[in-house]
């Protein structure tokens, strides 16, 4: 009696009388039941060196804790990056939950027969579940068959629903980025003539012109400044626009140091006038 490759389902030969048909059929029913209803717990190696953890190969008599279950739950207090290997040449799709602890990476691969990944592997983020597919050699994300290094989203909502407006990020709390700590900086000098630089800028109301509308922007009333004007006095805070690198945008938050120095210069001039 033969068995299938991926689930080890029993396949009695045509007109077989030994074993009787009810035996393999009962085994198969158990396997299919466990496939959809069981979760295989995987205790990931917790040693101090990177190594492998094997997922048990499918059984022809019962599923149990094998690769036949569609869900894997990874646990363990990690001390190094680890690899979890699917049985050699077994294909399928699984939901993999990474509930390990400590800041190390767990990757899923397919065993090449020597306890090494046969092809591509997938890293499963801690605290998350991913849907993976294996063709018997390569393990990939099941949603698109690959792992994008730079995923693109239409819009993002953090703590709230995404707006659906292309390129918009909405958050219900502060967005914290980059660094300001003086211990990470080599100062290169102060901002000179800050007030004159501010006076060279013009604030104005505007709306998206035809070119901007062709790029997807709506013609709504907004307020801003010219990136070209800013580039002339403080080029460090001007960057290529995300919509197309041939256009410019201003990092508005980085105007603050210029405003601070301009206020100080203006205050100094006022004090001089008051002293006369």
C-alpha positions in Angstrom: 0.0 0.0 0.0 1.4 3.4 -1.0 0.9 6.8 0.6 0.7 10.3 -0.8 3.8 12.5 -0.5 2.6 15.5 1.3 -0.1 14.2 3.7 0.8 10.5 3.8 -2.7 9.5 2.9 -3.1 5.8 2.4 -3.6 4.6 -1.2 -4.7 0.9 -1.3 -4.0 -0.7 -4.6 -6.9 -1.3 -7.0 -9.0 -4.3 -5.9 -6.9 -4.6 -2.8 -8.2 -6.8 0.0 -5.3 -6.6 2.4 -5.4 -4.4 4.2 -9.1 -4.0 4.0 -10.5 -0.7 2.7 -12.0 0.4 6.0 -8.5 0.6 7.7 -6.8 3.1 5.3 -10.0 5.1 5.0 -10.3 5.5 8.8 -6.7 6.5 9.0 -7.2 9.0 6.2 -10.3 10.5 7.9 -8.2 11.0 11.1 -5.4 12.6 9.1 -7.7 15.0 7.3 -9.5 15.9 10.6 -6.1 16.7 12.3 -4.9 18.6 9.2 -7.7 21.2 9.5 -8.2 21.1 13.3 -4.8 20.5 14.8 -2.0 22.8 15.7 1.5 21.3 15.7 3.6 22.7 18.6 7.2 23.3 17.6 9.7 23.8 20.4 12.5 25.8 18.7 16.1 25.1 19.7 17.1 27.4 22.6 20.8 26.7 22.4 23.4 29.5 22.2 24.4 28.7 18.6 22.4 28.9 15.4 21.1 25.4 14.4 18.0 23.7 13.2 14.7 22.3 14.6 12.9 19.6 12.6 9.1 19.4 12.1 8.1 15.7 12.1 7.4 14.1 8.7 3.8 13.1 7.9 2.5 9.8 9.4 0.3 7.3 7.4 -1.5 6.2 10.6 -2.4 9.5 12.3 -1.5 13.1 12.1 -0.4 13.9 15.6 2.2 16.7 15.9 3.5 16.5 12.3 3.7 18.6 9.2 0.1 17.4 8.3 -1.4 20.1 10.6 -2.0 23.4 8.8 -0.9 25.4 11.8 2.5 25.5 13.5 3.0 27.3 16.8 6.7 28.1 17.4 7.8 28.5 21.1 11.0 28.8 23.0 13.3 31.3 24.8 15.8 31.9 22.1 19.5 32.5 22.6 20.5 32.7 18.9 19.0 32.9 15.4 17.3 29.6 14.5 15.9 27.7 11.5 12.9 25.4 11.5 12.9 22.8 8.7 9.9 21.3 7.0 10.2 17.6 6.1 12.2 16.9 2.9 10.3 17.2 -0.4 7.0 17.9 1.4 4.9 20.6 -0.2 2.0 22.5 1.3 0.7 25.6 2.9 0.8 26.5 6.6 -0.1 29.2 9.1 3.1 29.7 11.2 2.8 31.6 14.5 6.1 32.8 16.0 5.6 32.9 19.8 9.2 32.6 20.7 10.9 35.1 23.0 14.1 37.2 23.0 15.2 39.2 20.0 16.4 36.6 17.6 15.2 35.5 14.1 13.4 32.3 13.3 13.4 31.2 9.6 11.3 28.5 8.0 12.9 26.3 5.3 12.6 22.9 3.7 15.0 20.2 4.7 17.4 19.1 2.0 18.0 15.7 3.7 21.1 16.9 5.6 19.3 19.3 8.0 20.0 22.3 5.9 17.5 24.5 4.0 17.1 23.2 0.5 16.1 26.5 -1.0 14.7 29.9 0.0 13.6 30.5 3.6 11.1 32.9 5.2 11.8 34.8 8.5 8.7 34.9 10.7 8.5 38.0 12.9 8.0 37.4 16.6 4.5 37.9 17.8 3.0 37.4 14.3 1.5 34.7 12.2 2.3 34.3 8.5 0.9 32.2 5.7 3.7 30.3 4.0 3.9 27.9 1.0 6.5 25.3 0.2 7.0 23.6 -3.2 9.1 20.9 -1.6 12.3 23.0 -1.9 11.6 26.7 -1.5 9.5 28.4 1.3 7.8 31.6 0.4 5.1 33.9 1.6 1.8 32.4 0.3 0.2 35.8 -0.5 2.5 36.6 -3.5 5.1 33.9 -3.6 7.9 36.2 -2.6 9.3 38.5 0.0 9.2 42.2 -1.1 12.3 44.1 0.3 10.4 47.4 -0.2 6.6 46.8 0.1 4.3 49.5 -1.1 1.0 50.5 0.5 -1.7 52.7 -0.8 -2.4 54.2 2.6 -1.6 53.4 6.2 -3.6 53.8 9.4 -1.9 53.5 12.8 -4.4 53.1 15.6 -7.1 54.0 13.1 -8.4 52.9 9.7 -6.4 53.8 6.6 -8.0 56.6 4.7 -7.7 55.0 1.3 -6.1 58.2 0.0 -3.0 57.3 -2.0 0.2 58.1 0.0 -1.6 59.2 3.2 -0.4 58.0 6.7 -2.9 58.6 9.5 -2.0 58.0 13.2 -3.8 58.6 16.5 -0.6 59.4 18.3 2.8 60.9 17.8 5.1 59.7 15.0 8.7 59.5 16.4 11.6 59.3 14.0 15.3 60.0 13.5 17.4 61.4 16.3 18.1 64.7 18.1 20.5 63.6 20.9 23.5 65.9 21.0 25.7 62.8 21.9 25.2 61.6 18.4 26.2 64.9 16.7 29.5 66.5 15.6 28.5 70.2 15.4 29.7 71.9 12.2 28.7 75.5 13.1 25.8 77.8 13.7 23.2 79.0 11.1 24.4 82.5 10.0 22.2 85.3 8.7 19.1 83.3 9.8 16.8 86.4 9.7 17.8 87.4 6.2 17.2 83.8 5.1 13.7 83.8 6.6 13.0 87.2 5.0 13.9 85.7 1.6 11.0 83.2 1.9 7.4 83.8 1.0 4.4 82.0 2.5 1.5 81.7 0.2 -1.8 79.9 -0.5 -1.9 77.6 -3.5 -3.7 74.6 -5.1 -2.4 71.8 -7.2 -1.9 72.8 -10.8 -2.6 70.6 -13.9 0.8 68.8 -13.6 0.2 68.0 -9.9 -3.4 66.9 -10.7 -2.0 64.5 -13.3 0.1 63.0 -10.6 -2.9 62.4 -8.4 -3.2 65.5 -6.2 -6.6 67.2 -5.7 -6.9 71.0 -6.4 -7.6 72.0 -2.8 -6.6 75.3 -1.1 -3.4 74.8 0.9 -0.6 76.9 2.4 3.1 76.5 1.9 6.4 77.8 0.6 8.5 77.2 -2.5 11.0 74.3 -2.3 13.2 76.2 -4.8 13.3 79.2 -2.4 14.3 77.0 0.5 16.9 75.2 -1.5 18.6 78.5 -2.2 19.1 79.3 1.5 19.1 75.9 3.3 19.5 73.0 0.7 19.9 70.5 3.5 16.2 70.4 4.2 15.1 70.0 0.6 14.6 66.5 -0.8 13.3 64.7 -3.9 9.5 64.5 -3.8 8.2 60.9 -3.3 5.7 61.2 -6.1 8.6 61.7 -8.6 12.3 62.4 -7.9 12.4 65.2 -10.5 10.3 67.4 -8.2 11.2 68.7 -4.8 9.7 68.8 -1.3 10.6 70.6 1.9 11.1 68.9 5.3 9.1 71.5 7.1 10.1 70.4 10.6 13.7 71.2 9.8 12.8 74.9 9.3 12.6 75.1 13.2 16.4 75.6 13.8 16.4 78.4 11.2 13.4 80.0 12.9 15.0 79.8 16.3 18.2 81.5 15.1 16.2 84.1 13.3 14.2 84.9 16.4 17.5 85.2 18.4 18.9 87.6 15.8 15.7 89.7 15.8 15.7 89.8 19.6 19.3 91.0 19.6 18.4 93.8 17.2 15.4 94.8 19.3 17.6 95.0 22.4 20.1 97.2 20.6 17.4 99.6 19.6 16.0 99.7 23.1 19.4 100.5 24.5 19.8 103.6 22.2 
